[in-house]
Amino acid sequence: MSSSRARLHSLSFASALRESWVAGYGKRDLGSDLIAGITVGIIAIPLSMALAIASGVRPENGLYTAIIAGFLIALTGGSRYSVSGPTAAFVVILYPVSQSFGLAGLLVASVMAGLILVGLALARLGRLIEYIPESVTLGFTAGIAIVIATLQVPDLLGLSSEGLPSHYTDKVIALAQRLADWQVADAVVAGCTLATLILWPRLRIPVPGHLPALILGTLLALWLNQQGADIDTIGSRFSFELSDGTLGQGIPPILPSFEWPWLHAGAGGEPFELSWNTLRELLPAAFSIAMLGAIESLLCAVVLDGMTGYRHHANGELLGQGIGNLVAPFFGGITATAAIARSAANYRAGARSPLASIIHALVVLAGLLLLAPILAYLPMASMAALLLIVAWNMSEAPKVVELLRKAPLGDVLVLLCCLSLTVLFDMVIAISTGIVLASLMFMRDIAGMTRVNDISTQRKHVPAELPTGWSVIKVTGPLFFAAADRVFEEVLAMAEEQQGIVLYMDAVPLLDAGGLSAFARFQKQCAGRGIQLIVADLQFQPLRALARAGVKPLPGALSFTPTLTAALEELVGVPDQA
C-alpha cells in the first residue's frame, strides 16, 4: 500500500459508504435509500434555491451546490446519513463576500475553505466539535437565525432591499423606515406559505410540507398577479442567456458545466481580479467558512449518531466536506456542509446508506433539467417564508430557553455574548470570544476545585500524634497556572512557625509549567524560613513533571516519599520540640 493510499485509509476515506457495503446491502436497502433520496431531494430543491438567493447569488448556484457537493460528500465522507448542500448557517458569511467580491470571489473563497478542511482532516482535527461548548454553539446559531430572519423581511412584505446598510442595527432601522410601503399581496402569499409549513406536520401525511406550501404560495401568487398585484417571483427577478443567445426567465435548464471559479463575474458584474492581495482579503472569509463548515458537519454527524446508534468517522467526514467544497465551485456551486434538518429527514424517511444522499443529488439534478420553467413561478415571498422556518429551526429556541433557565450563570453569559456578537459584528469574533470566555470560566471553576486541607488530626490518614512543629497538609485538585500560586500561598500560611510540612499530593492529577514555577518559589520560601518539606504520594504526571524540571531532594530541606505512610515513618526519629 502506497503512503498516499495509507493516509487516505487512515482518514477513513469514503468510510460511510464502505461500512454500509460491508454490513450487507440488498434490494430492500436500495428501495429504502431510493425513497429517502427522493424525499430529501424534493425538500432540497426549493431550499437550495432560497439559500443561494439569501447568500447573494443566483438560485441555480444553490442547485449546483446540492448536486455536485451533495454527491461528492456523500461518496467520500464519513457520516452514513448526512445530507450536504447549501445551509442557512453560511448566509451571514457568504452574503457579504458575494456583495464585495461577486460570485467569483465567493467561489474562490469556497475553494480556499475546501483546502483548509482537507488540511484539518490531514491534521486529524475531526474531534474539533468536542472542544466547543454548547453555550457557544447555541449562541452563534441563534444569532445567525436572527440575522437570516431579518434578511427575509423585504421579501416577506414586498419591500425594496436596495441600498440597505450592511451593519445589522442600521439595517433594522432602514427596514423600519420602509415598513409603511409594505405590500398586502406579498404579505398574504408569505402568510399562507408560512401557515402551511407550520400546520402541515400536524396532518401526519408522509409528504414533506415544503412542497404543498410552495405549491399553495405559487398558485395564490399567480391568481393575485392576474388581479393586478405585482408579486416578485424567481422568473421576474432572475433571467439568463444561454451560449446560443437564447434568453429566459428564472434558472437555465442545463447541466452544471466546468468553469474556472475566478472567471465568473466579480462585484457589480465587473471582471474578478485574481491576485495575492485578493486572496489575502478572502482568507478570513475562507477560514470562517471552513470553521463553520467543520462545526456544522461534525455537529450534524454527532446528532445523527444519537438518533441512529452508528458512529461517524470525524476525520473522514472533514475530508469529504473538503473534497466537496474544493470541487463544487468549479461547477458553479457555492459553499456546502451537512444540514441537520435534511439529514434528519433523510434518516426518518428510511435511509440505509450514503446512497440516499447521492440519490438526493440526482433528484435535484432532475429537478433542474425538468422543472426549471415551473420553478420560475415560485414567489419570492414564499421562499422568504421557507427561510423563516429554516431560521426558526436552526435557532433551537427551546434549547436556548432551557439553557437560560437552568444553566450556570457563566454559560448564560457565554450564550448571550456569542448571540450578540454574531448579530452585531461577526460570527468569527463571536465564536472566538465565546470559546475564550468559556475557557476562562472553565479554568476559574477548575481552579476553585483545587483545595488545601490540614489533615494532621485526621486519624484516618495520620494514625499517630505528629512531632511538635509538624503538620500534614493535603492538596486536592490540579496544580496548574490558575490555581498553583493561591494553593501554595495557603499552604505557606498554614506552615507559619512550623518546623516541617508533609505535603500529601495523592489527589493532584496535574502539575503544569505554572505549577512547577509556583512549587519552586514555595520550596525556596520554605527553605528560607527553615521549614523542612516532605512531598508524599505523587501521581505519575506530577512526578514526571518534577523529574523533567530537574527538581531533586535537598538534605534537610526537601525530600520525596512514595506514600504518606513512608513520610510519617520518617518523622518517627524527629525530636519533639515541645
Stockholm file with secondary structure:
# STOCKHOLM 1.0

chainA/1-578         MSSSRARLHSLSFASALRESWVAGYGKRDLGSDLIAGITVGIIAIPLSMALAIASGVRPENGLYTAIIAGFLIALTGGSRYSVSGPTAAFVVILYPVSQSFGLAGLLVASVMAGLILVGLALARLGRLIEYIPESVTLGFTAGIAIVIATLQVPDLLGLSSEGLPSHYTDKVIALAQRLADWQVADAVVAGCTLATLILWPRLRIPVPGHLPALILGTLLALWLNQQGADIDTIGSRFSFELSDGTLGQGIPPILPSFEWPWLHAGAGGEPFELSWNTLRELLPAAFSIAMLGAIESLLCAVVLDGMTGYRHHANGELLGQGIGNLVAPFFGGITATAAIARSAANYRAGARSPLASIIHALVVLAGLLLLAPILAYLPMASMAALLLIVAWNMSEAPKVVELLRKAPLGDVLVLLCCLSLTVLFDMVIAISTGIVLASLMFMRDIAGMTRVNDISTQRKHVPAELPTGWSVIKVTGPLFFAAADRVFEEVLAMAEEQQGIVLYMDAVPLLDAGGLSAFARFQKQCAGRGIQLIVADLQFQPLRALARAGVKPLPGALSFTPTLTAALEELVGVPDQA
#=GR chainA/1-578 SS CCHHHHHHHHTTTTHHHHHHHHTCCCHHHHHHHHHHHHHHHHHHHHHHHHHHHHTTSCHHHHHHHHHHHHHHHHHHCSCSSCCEECCGGGHHHHHHHHHHHHHHHHHHHHHHHHHHHHHHHHTTCTTGGGGSCHHHHHHHHHHHHHHHHHHTHHHHHTCCCTTCCSSHHHHHHHHHHHGGGCCHHHHHHHHHHHHHHHHGGGGCCSSCTHHHHHHHHHHHHHHHHHTTCCCCBHHHHCEEECTTSCEEESCCCSCCCCCCGGGSBCGGGCBCCCCHHHHHHHHHHHHHHHHHHHHHHHHHHHHHHHHHSCCCCHHHHHHHHHHHHHHGGGGTCCCCEECHHHHHHHHHTTCCSTHHHHHHHHHHHHHHHHHHHHHTTCBHHHHHHHHHHHHHHHHTHHHHHHHHHHSCHHHHHHHHHHHHHHHHTCHHHHHHHHHHHHHHHHHHHHHHHCEEEECTTCTTTCCSCCCTTEEEEEEESCBCTTTHHHHHHHHHHHTTTCSEEEEEEEECCCBCHHHHHHHHHHHHHHHHTTCEEEEECCCHHHHHHHHHTTCCCBTTTEEEESSHHHHHHHGGGSCCCC
#=GC SS_cons         CCHHHHHHHHTTTTHHHHHHHHTCCCHHHHHHHHHHHHHHHHHHHHHHHHHHHHTTSCHHHHHHHHHHHHHHHHHHCSCSSCCEECCGGGHHHHHHHHHHHHHHHHHHHHHHHHHHHHHHHHTTCTTGGGGSCHHHHHHHHHHHHHHHHHHTHHHHHTCCCTTCCSSHHHHHHHHHHHGGGCCHHHHHHHHHHHHHHHHGGGGCCSSCTHHHHHHHHHHHHHHHHHTTCCCCBHHHHCEEECTTSCEEESCCCSCCCCCCGGGSBCGGGCBCCCCHHHHHHHHHHHHHHHHHHHHHHHHHHHHHHHHHSCCCCHHHHHHHHHHHHHHGGGGTCCCCEECHHHHHHHHHTTCCSTHHHHHHHHHHHHHHHHHHHHHTTCBHHHHHHHHHHHHHHHHTHHHHHHHHHHSCHHHHHHHHHHHHHHHHTCHHHHHHHHHHHHHHHHHHHHHHHCEEEECTTCTTTCCSCCCTTEEEEEEESCBCTTTHHHHHHHHHHHTTTCSEEEEEEEECCCBCHHHHHHHHHHHHHHHHTTCEEEEECCCHHHHHHHHHTTCCCBTTTEEEESSHHHHHHHGGGSCCCC
//
